[in-house]
Amino acid sequence: MRWNMMILASCLATTGCVGNSASERQDANIESSLQYDSVPCDQLLAQRNGLAQQYNLPTTAKPTFSNPAMGFGPFTPDMRSKAQRDSDKASGEIDAMNRSIDRRDCGKPDKKKFALPG
């Protein structure tokens, strides 16, 4: 009976970390680039550059991940400051925008096809 109570207490303690773990919150920073495919190229480039400037990030920013001790990622609480969490979220948005920009060849001059007349 005592072991059951200890196991139950440890399970309840670890469930308190769900939703607030560092790995879970860092995974939430990854965004789909498909949402930006409907935005015109010039507007998307301006939006990306504005976001990078607002958070003092490069336009090539990518989300970063901490390297917690092996196996403890889901149980490590997120200790980042709000400013750091916002900056990491912006990095994820910038990366998603860049993937859409690259896929659609935004910002590159139009390639004109030369064809023979006739």
NUPA-533267 format. One record per residue (C-alpha): x negated, y negated, z negated. Coordinates in Angstrom, 3 decimals. Layout:
<vexmi x="X" y="Y" z="Z"/>
...
***
This chain:
<vexmi x="0.000" y="0.000" z="0.000"/>
<vexmi x="-2.833" y="-2.364" z="-0.806"/>
<vexmi x="-4.520" y="-1.743" z="2.556"/>
<vexmi x="-1.274" y="-2.404" z="4.355"/>
<vexmi x="-0.958" y="-5.770" z="2.617"/>
<vexmi x="-4.551" y="-6.677" z="3.496"/>
<vexmi x="-4.016" y="-5.753" z="7.134"/>
<vexmi x="-0.759" y="-7.695" z="7.238"/>
<vexmi x="-2.435" y="-10.743" z="5.694"/>
<vexmi x="-5.288" y="-10.635" z="8.190"/>
<vexmi x="-2.852" y="-10.301" z="11.102"/>
<vexmi x="-0.871" y="-13.294" z="9.877"/>
<vexmi x="-4.065" y="-15.309" z="9.507"/>
<vexmi x="-5.140" y="-14.597" z="13.081"/>
<vexmi x="-1.713" y="-15.381" z="14.550"/>
<vexmi x="-2.053" y="-18.880" z="13.128"/>
<vexmi x="-4.798" y="-19.496" z="15.685"/>
<vexmi x="-2.597" y="-18.695" z="18.677"/>
<vexmi x="-1.991" y="-21.794" z="20.789"/>
<vexmi x="-4.755" y="-23.742" z="19.119"/>
<vexmi x="-7.766" y="-21.682" z="20.139"/>
<vexmi x="-10.564" y="-23.295" z="22.101"/>
<vexmi x="-10.472" y="-20.744" z="24.920"/>
<vexmi x="-6.718" y="-21.043" z="25.341"/>
<vexmi x="-6.809" y="-24.831" z="25.522"/>
<vexmi x="-9.776" y="-24.803" z="27.902"/>
<vexmi x="-7.947" y="-22.393" z="30.199"/>
<vexmi x="-5.061" y="-24.876" z="30.326"/>
<vexmi x="-7.399" y="-27.416" z="31.968"/>
<vexmi x="-7.503" y="-25.358" z="35.169"/>
<vexmi x="-4.946" y="-26.684" z="37.637"/>
<vexmi x="-3.658" y="-25.509" z="40.979"/>
<vexmi x="-4.787" y="-27.565" z="43.933"/>
<vexmi x="-1.585" y="-26.788" z="45.854"/>
<vexmi x="0.281" y="-29.559" z="44.041"/>
<vexmi x="-1.966" y="-32.117" z="45.741"/>
<vexmi x="-1.505" y="-30.796" z="49.288"/>
<vexmi x="1.564" y="-32.976" z="49.835"/>
<vexmi x="-0.296" y="-36.164" z="48.836"/>
<vexmi x="-1.757" y="-38.120" z="51.785"/>
<vexmi x="-5.547" y="-37.892" z="52.013"/>
<vexmi x="-6.306" y="-41.573" z="51.459"/>
<vexmi x="-3.998" y="-41.723" z="48.447"/>
<vexmi x="-5.483" y="-38.527" z="46.990"/>
<vexmi x="-9.042" y="-39.825" z="47.390"/>
<vexmi x="-8.079" y="-43.075" z="45.644"/>
<vexmi x="-6.307" y="-41.165" z="42.860"/>
<vexmi x="-9.325" y="-38.902" z="42.306"/>
<vexmi x="-11.770" y="-41.811" z="42.279"/>
<vexmi x="-9.567" y="-43.755" z="39.856"/>
<vexmi x="-9.308" y="-40.809" z="37.476"/>
<vexmi x="-13.063" y="-40.241" z="37.612"/>
<vexmi x="-13.709" y="-43.920" z="36.902"/>
<vexmi x="-11.158" y="-44.008" z="34.055"/>
<vexmi x="-12.886" y="-41.147" z="32.214"/>
<vexmi x="-16.424" y="-42.039" z="33.342"/>
<vexmi x="-16.807" y="-38.722" z="35.188"/>
<vexmi x="-18.438" y="-37.929" z="38.533"/>
<vexmi x="-16.099" y="-37.298" z="41.462"/>
<vexmi x="-17.480" y="-33.756" z="41.553"/>
<vexmi x="-16.456" y="-32.965" z="37.953"/>
<vexmi x="-15.467" y="-29.400" z="37.118"/>
<vexmi x="-13.909" y="-28.038" z="33.930"/>
<vexmi x="-16.363" y="-26.765" z="31.351"/>
<vexmi x="-16.013" y="-23.837" z="28.991"/>
<vexmi x="-17.625" y="-23.247" z="25.628"/>
<vexmi x="-19.394" y="-19.975" z="24.985"/>
<vexmi x="-18.051" y="-18.701" z="21.657"/>
<vexmi x="-19.461" y="-15.679" z="19.906"/>
<vexmi x="-18.642" y="-12.489" z="21.751"/>
<vexmi x="-15.028" y="-11.513" z="21.218"/>
<vexmi x="-14.078" y="-14.455" z="19.007"/>
<vexmi x="-12.911" y="-16.827" z="21.775"/>
<vexmi x="-9.177" y="-16.444" z="21.087"/>
<vexmi x="-9.739" y="-16.934" z="17.361"/>
<vexmi x="-12.091" y="-19.935" z="17.474"/>
<vexmi x="-10.103" y="-23.094" z="16.720"/>
<vexmi x="-10.359" y="-26.003" z="19.140"/>
<vexmi x="-12.612" y="-28.509" z="17.374"/>
<vexmi x="-12.926" y="-31.005" z="20.253"/>
<vexmi x="-11.868" y="-34.595" z="19.727"/>
<vexmi x="-8.805" y="-35.961" z="21.536"/>
<vexmi x="-11.065" y="-38.009" z="23.807"/>
<vexmi x="-13.047" y="-34.899" z="24.745"/>
<vexmi x="-9.872" y="-32.889" z="25.383"/>
<vexmi x="-8.542" y="-35.699" z="27.622"/>
<vexmi x="-11.843" y="-35.869" z="29.491"/>
<vexmi x="-11.858" y="-32.086" z="29.993"/>
<vexmi x="-8.259" y="-32.215" z="31.271"/>
<vexmi x="-9.246" y="-34.966" z="33.720"/>
<vexmi x="-12.150" y="-32.776" z="34.906"/>
<vexmi x="-9.656" y="-30.031" z="35.706"/>
<vexmi x="-7.458" y="-32.460" z="37.637"/>
<vexmi x="-10.442" y="-33.824" z="39.577"/>
<vexmi x="-11.539" y="-30.288" z="40.455"/>
<vexmi x="-8.039" y="-29.424" z="41.718"/>
<vexmi x="-7.970" y="-32.613" z="43.800"/>
<vexmi x="-11.399" y="-31.804" z="45.244"/>
<vexmi x="-10.276" y="-28.320" z="46.263"/>
<vexmi x="-7.278" y="-29.821" z="48.083"/>
<vexmi x="-9.499" y="-32.466" z="49.694"/>
<vexmi x="-11.995" y="-29.840" z="50.877"/>
<vexmi x="-9.311" y="-27.516" z="52.188"/>
<vexmi x="-7.681" y="-30.287" z="54.233"/>
<vexmi x="-10.979" y="-31.919" z="55.296"/>
<vexmi x="-9.930" y="-35.275" z="53.845"/>
<vexmi x="-12.419" y="-38.109" z="54.123"/>
<vexmi x="-14.170" y="-36.601" z="57.117"/>
<vexmi x="-13.937" y="-38.156" z="60.545"/>
<vexmi x="-11.519" y="-36.510" z="62.940"/>
<vexmi x="-13.178" y="-34.065" z="65.251"/>
<vexmi x="-12.145" y="-34.868" z="68.758"/>
<vexmi x="-11.976" y="-31.959" z="71.087"/>
<vexmi x="-13.532" y="-32.525" z="74.458"/>
<vexmi x="-11.870" y="-30.705" z="77.287"/>
<vexmi x="-12.483" y="-30.584" z="80.944"/>
<vexmi x="-9.898" y="-32.426" z="83.013"/>
<vexmi x="-7.640" y="-30.394" z="85.124"/>
***
